[in-house]
Amino acid sequence: MLKYYVPSKRRIGFHFESYHPQIKKPVIRRKIRNLNPNKKGFYLVYLPSFSDENIIKVLKQIPVKWKVFSKYSKLQFRENNVEVFPIDEFQYLQAFENCEGILCNAGFESPAEALFMDKKLFVIPIHNQYEQECNACALDKMGIPNSKILDKTEIENWVNSDLYFHVDYPDDIESILLNEVLHF
């Protein structure tokens, strides 16, 4: 499929680790690089594969503050210790900058950005999505906790842990591209 979908003579991959010389570390967008990370005692949640009701049902049992960004909600509201926000990039980046940790699906961009920002990270791969399963496996090998379901006990254990991981994701996209052009 890739032969016809994205034909090329040279290929570059990006992942959480450089598993091969042609696999580079993540490109972190400028909006994230320009943030000044803090830890203000709350956790950010972005799980579009779960309903707001299911997220709230589980997270309100874990006694910390949660800021959930929802693709389903049109209005901001609070239920106990869970505050739900409609998708808004400014509010999301502000919460991202100041949260203790991030609970999200096992995509690539959000987990990579969370690791870059030295945030605690817990991922839940979207069911039946191969890429998400692979990302969860790679993160698991790095020591990042994950679960196949929205599990109260596992999430609470993560919240109560000191699982912070430091990564080095350099701002080197220009040199990667220049190197590839010179070797084309």
C-alpha positions as semicolon CSV with decimal commas, in nm:
position;residue;x (nm);y (nm);z (nm)
1;M;0,000;0,000;0,000
2;L;0,271;0,250;0,096
3;K;0,449;0,188;-0,236
4;Y;0,156;0,352;-0,417
5;Y;0,017;0,578;-0,144
6;V;0,342;0,761;-0,065
7;P;0,599;0,661;-0,325
8;S;0,956;0,770;-0,247
9;K;1,314;0,663;-0,298
10;R;1,420;0,752;0,057
11;R;1,209;0,697;0,364
12;I;1,224;0,860;0,706
13;G;1,021;0,737;0,999
14;F;0,951;0,910;1,328
15;H;0,889;0,731;1,656
16;F;0,938;0,760;2,032
17;E;1,291;0,616;2,000
18;S;1,541;0,592;1,713
19;Y;1,507;0,222;1,646
20;H;1,700;0,246;1,317
21;P;1,911;0,518;1,146
22;Q;1,612;0,609;0,927
23;I;1,378;0,634;1,226
24;K;1,410;0,971;1,392
25;K;1,279;1,097;1,724
26;P;0,949;1,293;1,725
27;V;0,914;1,638;1,578
28;I;0,768;1,855;1,853
29;R;0,567;2,149;1,725
30;R;0,675;2,502;1,811
31;K;0,361;2,573;2,019
32;I;0,466;2,296;2,259
33;R;0,837;2,387;2,259
34;N;0,745;2,744;2,357
35;L;0,548;2,639;2,667
36;N;0,691;2,668;3,018
37;P;0,587;2,344;3,189
38;N;0,456;2,355;3,543
39;K;0,285;2,102;3,762
40;K;-0,025;2,252;3,923
41;G;-0,189;1,943;4,067
42;F;-0,443;1,848;3,800
43;Y;-0,449;1,592;3,521
44;L;-0,539;1,651;3,157
45;V;-0,752;1,399;2,971
46;Y;-0,808;1,365;2,599
47;L;-0,983;1,036;2,519
48;P;-1,209;1,095;2,217
49;S;-1,265;0,720;2,190
50;F;-1,466;0,724;2,517
51;S;-1,791;0,899;2,600
52;D;-1,787;1,183;2,851
53;E;-2,018;0,979;3,073
54;N;-1,777;0,684;3,092
55;I;-1,478;0,910;3,156
56;I;-1,658;1,099;3,434
57;K;-1,791;0,778;3,591
58;V;-1,435;0,644;3,634
59;L;-1,240;0,962;3,707
60;K;-1,472;1,105;3,973
61;Q;-1,372;0,804;4,187
62;I;-1,006;0,915;4,182
63;P;-0,958;1,210;4,422
64;V;-0,758;1,451;4,207
65;K;-0,865;1,730;3,972
66;W;-0,927;1,626;3,612
67;K;-0,958;1,853;3,307
68;V;-1,122;1,655;3,028
69;F;-1,120;1,791;2,674
70;S;-1,417;1,649;2,491
71;K;-1,512;1,635;2,126
72;Y;-1,871;1,572;2,239
73;S;-1,931;1,864;2,476
74;K;-2,030;2,206;2,347
75;L;-2,024;2,366;2,694
76;Q;-1,783;2,364;2,984
77;F;-1,918;2,194;3,296
78;R;-1,802;2,030;3,618
79;E;-1,913;1,712;3,788
80;N;-1,743;1,664;4,124
81;N;-1,365;1,670;4,061
82;V;-1,399;1,635;3,683
83;E;-1,416;1,948;3,469
84;V;-1,513;1,900;3,105
85;F;-1,416;2,145;2,829
86;P;-1,513;2,159;2,464
87;I;-1,214;2,134;2,230
88;D;-1,029;2,466;2,235
89;E;-0,662;2,486;2,139
90;F;-0,577;2,778;2,369
91;Q;-0,737;2,619;2,678
92;Y;-0,589;2,281;2,587
93;L;-0,235;2,418;2,557
94;Q;-0,275;2,608;2,883
95;A;-0,390;2,289;3,059
96;F;-0,116;2,089;2,887
97;E;0,147;2,334;3,011
98;N;0,028;2,321;3,374
99;C;-0,092;1,965;3,431
100;E;0,077;1,694;3,634
101;G;0,010;1,429;3,376
102;I;-0,180;1,333;3,067
103;L;-0,427;1,050;3,015
104;C;-0,483;1,001;2,643
105;N;-0,518;0,750;2,362
106;A;-0,202;0,588;2,228
107;G;-0,163;0,805;1,923
108;F;0,174;0,959;1,850
109;E;0,164;1,337;1,882
110;S;0,008;1,379;2,229
111;P;0,220;1,109;2,396
112;A;0,539;1,242;2,234
113;E;0,456;1,596;2,345
114;A;0,374;1,478;2,697
115;L;0,708;1,299;2,721
116;F;0,888;1,604;2,585
117;M;0,723;1,821;2,852
118;D;0,825;1,577;3,132
119;K;0,460;1,503;3,210
120;K;0,337;1,178;3,358
121;L;0,174;0,977;3,084
122;F;-0,087;0,700;3,074
123;V;-0,221;0,575;2,742
124;I;-0,521;0,370;2,634
125;P;-0,500;0,248;2,274
126;I;-0,813;0,282;2,065
127;H;-0,964;-0,065;2,025
128;N;-0,883;-0,240;1,695
129;Q;-0,642;0,028;1,574
130;Y;-0,311;-0,136;1,492
131;E;-0,103;0,183;1,506
132;Q;-0,239;0,261;1,853
133;E;-0,152;-0,092;1,971
134;C;0,202;-0,055;1,833
135;N;0,246;0,284;2,002
136;A;0,119;0,145;2,333
137;C;0,366;-0,143;2,302
138;A;0,656;0,094;2,229
139;L;0,558;0,316;2,522
140;D;0,521;0,013;2,747
141;K;0,880;-0,088;2,663
142;M;0,985;0,261;2,775
143;G;0,802;0,205;3,105
144;I;0,494;0,415;3,028
145;P;0,180;0,265;3,185
146;N;-0,113;0,174;2,965
147;S;-0,437;-0,020;2,971
148;K;-0,676;-0,161;2,715
149;I;-0,970;-0,016;2,912
150;L;-1,052;0,287;3,124
151;D;-0,951;0,112;3,446
152;K;-0,995;0,298;3,776
153;T;-0,735;0,097;3,968
154;E;-0,463;0,127;3,704
155;I;-0,524;0,499;3,657
156;E;-0,530;0,560;4,032
157;N;-0,201;0,369;4,071
158;W;-0,050;0,587;3,798
159;V;-0,174;0,907;3,965
160;N;-0,021;0,796;4,295
161;S;0,311;0,702;4,134
162;D;0,616;0,911;4,056
163;L;0,643;0,783;3,698
164;Y;0,807;1,075;3,518
165;F;1,021;0,999;3,215
166;H;1,278;1,232;3,069
167;V;1,335;1,215;2,694
168;D;1,557;1,407;2,458
169;Y;1,362;1,513;2,153
170;P;1,591;1,768;1,986
171;D;1,466;2,043;1,757
172;D;1,644;1,896;1,456
173;I;1,386;1,872;1,178
174;E;1,577;2,117;0,956
175;S;1,900;1,917;0,981
176;I;1,710;1,591;0,916
177;L;1,550;1,736;0,604
178;L;1,873;1,899;0,487
179;N;2,059;1,570;0,535
180;E;1,792;1,386;0,335
181;V;1,804;1,643;0,052
182;L;2,184;1,621;0,035
183;H;2,168;1,240;0,017
184;F;1,886;1,225;-0,237
